[in-house]
Every structure is written in structure tokens, then in C-alpha cells.
Amino acid sequence: MKTININLEKRSYPIYVGEGLLENYALVKENIPNKKVAIITNDKVAPLYLQKISNILATEKDIIPIILPDGEVFKNFESLNLIYDTLLKNKANRQVSLIALGGGVVGDITGFAAATFMRGVDFIQIPTTLLSQVDSSVGGKTGINHPLGKNMIGAFYQPRCVISDISLLETLPDKEFSAGLAEVIKYGLIRDASFFEWLEDNIKGIIKRDSQLLIEAVVRSCQNKADIVESDEFESGIRAILNLGHTFGHAIETATGYGKWLHGEAVATGMVMAAYLSEQMGWLKKEDNQRIKTLLIHANLPINPPEISLQEFLDLMQLDKKTKEDQINLVLQQGIGKAILTSDYDAKKFHNTLSKKTF
């Protein structure tokens, strides 16, 4: 087991990464101090792991299982209210611990429930997808979607800990595994060129889910995110570069209907669009743009957007939380391993990027 620490003064916490961590009963129990425990999961993960977690805790804890429907489309007020209703019906108070057992949707909505139930209760993350292990479970972003925009309602709220057991990835479908790799590749692009090169060298083994390579990929991704979150917890500055590809990607997710494109698939295509615009601006070498596309293709990720009109793209991107005074700020590349948040790009080149269908 490897441990990465997120140092945020009173909100500091560890991320544990390894294989077979859920077999370490002491690790799980020591991070759940309260007697009453709600395990929040979905109907896809519950048959695989809910009983296992419940068995670890049942002798000492009162377990409240909460099973949500699976899918991005259910990251909404209805699911959030289901959590509140179940907690209140079971007489939960501030001495309840919430466990997020699932992917990014479960983690985000559980974290938001923890942040808002009785103005804040304890929670831990047990992410079951690669995307959630390397990104959404780390850093304290929580929330739900609104029909008009993704992640529009939420809060910054840190967990007690994150337990990333890569053994849980064995049951992850190939499509979702690849979607998680988009976020892994992102860290190489925004700040860690040597990690990007390592991914180029090891992508075939990672796709085959070699356990040691997976642990290394998760640890290096989490360490990169930890470094950024520690310096900018509330995304007032440098943390915004973690959104590489996301402004494009969130527009794709919203336009196509939540869940039609997986988050990582939309982000991958968004990163390709950002790289193309960066090349057009003269900031990214043509050969580096090609390296980005090649790695994403080897990770079995899409690089071309769906059919979305220029106006719809623009309207949806205006909803992005980085937009200021109607100016869309974008995370763009100034080379592999170097990203910037900027509004200083050519509007015509930007519109041409949004109109381009094949990259």
C-alpha cells in the first residue's frame, strides 16, 4: 500500500492506494469513527461490493444501505433527496458517517450529501472506477448536475480519507476503464511531461490492467492532483488547469444527454480540441499534438466530437464555471506538461475548432 497525503491543515487526509485494500479490515474501520454508517452506492456496484463492505463493519456498526440508480443522468436532486430521506428515516444525526462506494457520480453526490446533511457530516471515498480513483474522489469537489449544465450545484468538501483498491477495477468494463485513462493522461499534459512519456511507454500494459503499472499510474495521478489542490483548494487559480478538456467535454455531455458519452470520453475529445486550438495558436508543436492523439487512441478513447452546432457549443460553454463576463476561459497547452488558463486566444480559430468534426 502507498499513501499520498493531502495537506490542507484541519481538512488534511490520506489517499491509500494498493491491491486488496478492502481485505485490510483495520484500515477500513479506523477511518469510520461513528456507530451509524450509510453506504451509498448504485445498482451496478451494489451486487459486487456492498455486502463485502457491510460484512466488514456489521459487527460494530449500524449499516444503512442506500442504493441509487446507475448513471450520470441520476446525478440529480431526486437522488440527493433519496439520500436525505433515507438518513432521516433512519434517525441519522451529525454522528453518521457516509461511505461513497462507486464511481464519480456516487462520489460526487455522496460528498454533496455529506456537505449539506445537518450542515456537514463525516464521509469517506471508496472509488470503484479508474476515473474516480485518479480524479473525482480526490480534492473535495462535490455536487450534482442541473438540466442546463453539468456540476452546477455543489460544494468543496473534503473526505476523511480515500481508499483506492485497484482490485475493484477488475470488474470495470473496458469502456469505463478507458474513460478513466483520459484523466490519467490529463496529468501528464498539464504538468508532468515525464509522466506523459511513461504513459506512452506503458500504455499497452496499462490497458491489460497490469497491477503494478496501475498502482503506479494511480499514485502518480493522485500525487499530481494533491500538489495542485494543496496550493489552490477552492480553484481560485492554478487548480483550474485540472479542467483541461473539460469545458469542451462538459458541453459534449450536456448536448448529447448525460450518460450518452462517458465523462472520460468527452474529456478525451475535449483535450484533442484544446490541443488543436493550441497548435493553431502556435503554442503546441504539430508533433506533440500528434503524440497526444496517438496516446488517446492507444487508450481506446474517441478523438472526434459528436454532431453539435457551433452555436450550441458556444451556448453550453458559456455556462462553464471558469467563464467571466461572458468570456470563455479555456485550459490550453503551451507544450506537453505545460497548460495555462487563458482567454487570450483567437476567436476565429476557436470557432473553427468547434466547427471541426475530424481531428
Secondary structure, DSSP 4 states (H G I P E B T S, - for coil): -EEEEE--GGG-EEEEEESSGGG-HHHHHHT--SSEEEEEEETTTIIIIIHHHHHHHTTTSEEEEEEEPPSGGG-SHHHHHHHHHHHHHTT--TTEEEEEEESHHHHHHHHHHHHHGGG--EEEEEE-SHHIIIIITSS-EEEEEETTEEEEEEEE---S-EEEEGGGGGGS-HHHHHHHHHHHHHHHHHT-HHHHHHHHHHHHHHHTT-HHHHHHHHHHHHHHHHHHHHH-TTSSSGGGGGGTTHHHHHHHHHHH-TTSS-HHHHHHHHHHHHHHHHHHTTSS-HHHHHHHHHHHHHTT---S--S--HHHHHHHHTTSTT-BTTB--EEEESSTT-EEEES-S-HHHHHHHHH----
